[in-house]
Amino acid sequence: MRIEINKLTPDKVETDFFKKTAKKVLKFVKLRGLKEISIVLICDSRMKALNKKYRGENNTTDVLAFDYGEIIICLPQAKRQAEQLGHSLKKELAILLIHGILHLAGYDDKTKKDYNKMVKKQEYLWQKVI
């Protein structure tokens, strides 16, 4: 599977990390019908606009995933979450990437039951790839 990284934010981040992590996750998660994943790193204002357009929520969010294989990660939000949770930015970015890949694989987190199932799988994959 081809993995493309698009960094649309001036923040410094190691893009190879995303490719390596995605390749490891994809050994455990099968994506049907996709030949490519595009991982896009953006700022708060862009994420807020996308979140409003596609989810009707007028605030930023950490990650969005689209069925055609695009995963969008808000780098400033990831930084805030890492700080709040007391772990590294790298760990938070890996978790968000895993979360996005799980959405592409058909996982959903709209209900509490589905959310718990997704988080359990996310934690399992985190342990496997790191």
C-alpha positions as CSV (number, residue, x, y, z in Angstrom):
1,M,0.0,0.0,0.0
2,R,1.3,3.4,-0.9
3,I,1.4,6.0,1.9
4,E,1.6,9.7,1.2
5,I,2.3,12.4,3.7
6,N,1.2,16.0,3.2
7,K,2.4,18.5,5.8
8,L,0.4,21.7,5.5
9,T,1.6,23.2,8.7
10,P,4.9,25.0,9.5
11,D,5.4,22.9,12.7
12,K,8.4,20.5,12.6
13,V,7.4,16.9,12.6
14,E,9.2,13.7,11.4
15,T,7.1,12.6,8.4
16,D,8.9,9.2,8.1
17,F,7.5,8.3,11.5
18,F,4.0,8.3,10.0
19,K,4.9,6.0,7.1
20,K,6.7,3.6,9.4
21,T,3.8,3.5,11.9
22,A,1.1,3.2,9.2
23,K,3.0,0.2,7.6
24,K,3.2,-1.5,11.0
25,V,-0.5,-1.0,11.7
26,L,-1.5,-2.2,8.3
27,K,0.1,-5.6,9.1
28,F,-2.7,-6.0,11.6
29,V,-5.6,-4.1,9.9
30,K,-6.8,-4.8,6.4
31,L,-8.2,-2.0,4.3
32,R,-10.5,-3.2,1.5
33,G,-10.5,-1.3,-1.7
34,L,-7.8,1.2,-0.9
35,K,-4.4,1.2,-2.7
36,E,-3.2,4.4,-1.0
37,I,-3.5,6.3,2.3
38,S,-2.9,10.0,2.4
39,I,-2.0,11.4,5.8
40,V,-2.4,15.2,6.0
41,L,-1.1,17.3,8.9
42,I,-2.9,20.6,9.3
43,C,-3.4,23.6,11.7
44,D,-6.4,24.4,13.9
45,S,-8.1,26.7,11.6
46,R,-8.2,24.3,8.7
47,M,-9.3,21.4,10.9
48,K,-12.1,23.6,12.4
49,A,-13.3,24.4,8.9
50,L,-13.3,20.7,7.9
51,N,-14.9,19.6,11.1
52,K,-17.7,22.1,10.5
53,K,-18.1,21.2,6.9
54,Y,-18.2,17.4,7.3
55,R,-19.4,16.9,10.9
56,G,-21.4,20.1,11.5
57,E,-19.2,20.9,14.6
58,N,-17.8,24.4,14.8
59,N,-14.6,23.5,16.7
60,T,-11.3,21.8,16.0
61,T,-10.8,18.0,16.4
62,D,-7.8,15.8,16.5
63,V,-8.3,13.5,13.5
64,L,-10.7,13.0,10.6
65,A,-10.8,10.0,8.2
66,F,-12.4,9.8,4.9
67,D,-13.5,6.6,3.1
68,Y,-11.3,7.3,0.1
69,G,-8.2,6.9,2.3
70,E,-7.4,10.3,3.6
71,I,-6.5,10.8,7.3
72,I,-6.3,14.4,8.5
73,I,-4.5,15.1,11.8
74,C,-4.5,18.4,13.5
75,L,-1.0,18.9,14.8
76,P,-1.7,21.7,17.3
77,Q,-4.6,19.6,18.8
78,A,-2.3,16.6,19.0
79,K,0.2,18.7,20.9
80,R,-2.4,19.9,23.4
81,Q,-3.7,16.4,23.9
82,A,-0.3,14.9,24.5
83,E,0.4,17.6,27.1
84,Q,-3.0,17.0,28.8
85,L,-2.5,13.2,28.8
86,G,1.1,13.5,30.0
87,H,2.7,11.6,27.1
88,S,4.9,12.4,24.2
89,L,3.7,14.1,21.0
90,K,5.0,11.0,19.1
91,K,2.8,8.7,21.1
92,E,-0.2,11.0,20.5
93,L,0.4,11.2,16.8
94,A,0.7,7.4,16.6
95,I,-2.6,7.0,18.5
96,L,-4.4,9.4,16.2
97,L,-2.9,7.7,13.1
98,I,-4.1,4.3,14.4
99,H,-7.5,5.8,15.1
100,G,-7.8,7.1,11.6
101,I,-6.7,3.8,10.1
102,L,-9.4,2.0,12.2
103,H,-12.0,4.4,10.8
104,L,-10.8,3.5,7.3
105,A,-11.2,-0.2,8.2
106,G,-14.8,0.4,9.1
107,Y,-14.6,1.0,12.9
108,D,-16.9,3.7,14.2
109,D,-17.0,5.6,17.5
110,K,-20.4,7.2,17.5
111,T,-21.9,5.1,20.2
112,K,-20.4,4.4,23.6
113,K,-20.2,0.6,22.7
114,D,-18.5,1.2,19.4
115,Y,-16.2,3.8,20.9
116,N,-15.1,1.3,23.6
117,K,-14.5,-1.4,21.0
118,M,-12.5,1.0,18.9
119,V,-10.4,2.2,21.8
120,K,-9.7,-1.4,22.8
121,K,-8.4,-2.2,19.3
122,Q,-6.5,1.1,19.2
123,E,-4.7,0.2,22.5
124,Y,-4.0,-3.3,21.2
125,L,-2.4,-1.9,18.0
126,W,-0.4,0.7,19.9
127,Q,1.2,-2.1,21.9
128,K,1.9,-4.1,18.7
129,V,3.5,-1.3,16.7
130,I,5.6,0.5,19.3
